[in-house]
Amino acid sequence: MTEETKQQITYTFEDKSYDAHKFTDEGKVALESVARLNNTISLATKQLNDAQAASLFYKEAINKQLTDEMLVEEEPVTQYMDELVEDLPPESDSKEI
């Protein structure tokens, strides 16, 4: 490629634009890394947003099917918390989400 046909690549910092073709080799590598990392961040953000939306959808599906017959009856707590902790088994089979 000749100078005239090179794609213009600029880097903006503090409201000033710089010609990336004039960067040092180290600067060019750093600019390429920043661009790649920004793409990675953008993709990860989209994936996170998708996962959060899917999680909400599934929680709504779960909540819609709940009935009173599914309720777990709990006994009122009458002991102090430190007494309860002492009485807990090492591992409980009950898992709350």
Summary of the structure (lengths in Angstrom):
residues: 97
radius of gyration: 28.5
end to end distance: 58.8
largest distance: 82.7
contacts: 138
relative contact order: 0.05
helix: 58%
strand: 8%
